[in-house]
Amino acid sequence: MTSLSQSLSLWLQTPVFWMLIAALFLGLELINRRMVLFLPVAVSSLIVSMLLQPLPADWPQWTLAPKSWPGILALWLLLSLFGSTACTMLRRRRSRRRARRKRLTRAGI
């Protein structure tokens, strides 16, 4: 019988797990369409799954992904937070432009 830590380590180091998480959050993004939370989490899950893919033997063997599951989880969390912050900034910029256009349209300029 394996411990919870070993099972968690196995699942978090499997690229297919991260692809399933990405598919789940992309589905939630299609339902919600808020772009602030679900889309960055899905994209960061896809990035983590790409980093965890094993490389062919004849390719240079360098990896950017951490070897331990807490490191992988921290990488996913940081990528998600960065993406969410970027999406929030983009939404604010768009809403400011729309508000400015409305003001200019009402003023007749």
C-alpha positions in Angstrom: 0.0 0.0 0.0 1.4 3.4 -1.0 1.3 6.5 1.1 -0.7 9.6 0.1 2.6 11.5 -0.5 3.8 8.8 -3.0 0.5 8.7 -4.8 0.4 12.5 -5.0 3.9 12.6 -6.2 3.1 10.1 -9.0 0.0 12.0 -10.1 1.6 15.4 -10.0 4.5 14.3 -12.1 2.4 12.8 -14.8 1.8 15.1 -17.9 -1.6 13.5 -18.6 -2.9 14.6 -15.1 -2.0 18.2 -16.0 -3.7 17.9 -19.4 -6.9 16.7 -17.7 -6.7 19.7 -15.3 -6.2 22.0 -18.3 -9.2 20.4 -20.1 -11.4 20.8 -17.0 -10.5 24.5 -16.6 -10.9 25.2 -20.3 -14.4 23.7 -20.0 -15.1 26.0 -17.1 -13.8 28.9 -19.0 -16.1 28.2 -21.9 -19.1 28.1 -19.5 -18.1 31.2 -17.4 -16.1 33.3 -20.0 -14.6 35.6 -17.3 -11.0 35.0 -18.4 -9.6 36.0 -15.1 -9.2 32.7 -13.3 -10.0 29.7 -15.5 -8.1 30.5 -18.6 -4.7 31.2 -16.8 -5.0 28.1 -14.8 -5.7 26.0 -17.9 -2.8 27.6 -19.8 -0.4 27.1 -16.8 -1.5 23.5 -16.6 -0.7 23.0 -20.3 2.7 24.6 -19.7 3.5 22.3 -16.8 2.4 19.3 -18.8 4.8 20.3 -21.6 7.6 20.7 -19.1 7.0 17.3 -17.6 6.9 15.5 -21.0 9.9 13.1 -21.3 12.4 14.0 -23.9 13.6 11.5 -26.5 17.0 9.9 -25.7 18.9 11.5 -28.5 17.8 15.1 -27.5 19.8 17.1 -25.0 18.5 16.1 -21.5 17.8 19.4 -19.8 14.6 20.1 -17.9 13.1 23.2 -16.5 10.6 21.4 -14.3 11.3 20.7 -10.6 11.8 17.0 -9.6 9.6 17.1 -6.5 5.8 17.4 -6.4 5.9 20.5 -4.1 8.1 22.3 -6.7 5.8 21.3 -9.6 2.8 22.6 -7.6 4.6 25.8 -6.8 5.5 26.3 -10.5 1.9 25.7 -11.5 0.7 28.2 -8.8 3.1 30.9 -9.8 2.3 30.5 -13.5 -1.4 30.7 -12.7 -1.0 33.8 -10.6 1.1 35.5 -13.2 -1.4 34.7 -15.9 -4.3 35.8 -13.8 -2.6 39.1 -13.1 -1.9 39.6 -16.8 -5.5 38.8 -17.7 -6.8 41.3 -15.1 -4.6 44.0 -16.4 -5.8 43.3 -20.0 -9.4 43.4 -18.9 -8.9 46.8 -17.1 -7.2 48.2 -20.1 -10.1 47.1 -22.4 -12.8 48.4 -20.0 -11.0 51.8 -19.8 -10.8 52.1 -23.6 -14.5 51.2 -23.9 -15.4 53.8 -21.2 -13.3 56.4 -23.0 -15.0 55.7 -26.3 -18.4 56.0 -24.7 -17.5 59.4 -23.2 -16.1 60.6 -26.5 -19.2 59.4 -28.4 -21.5 61.1 -25.9 -19.5 64.3 -26.1 -19.8 64.3 -29.9 -16.1 64.3 -30.5 
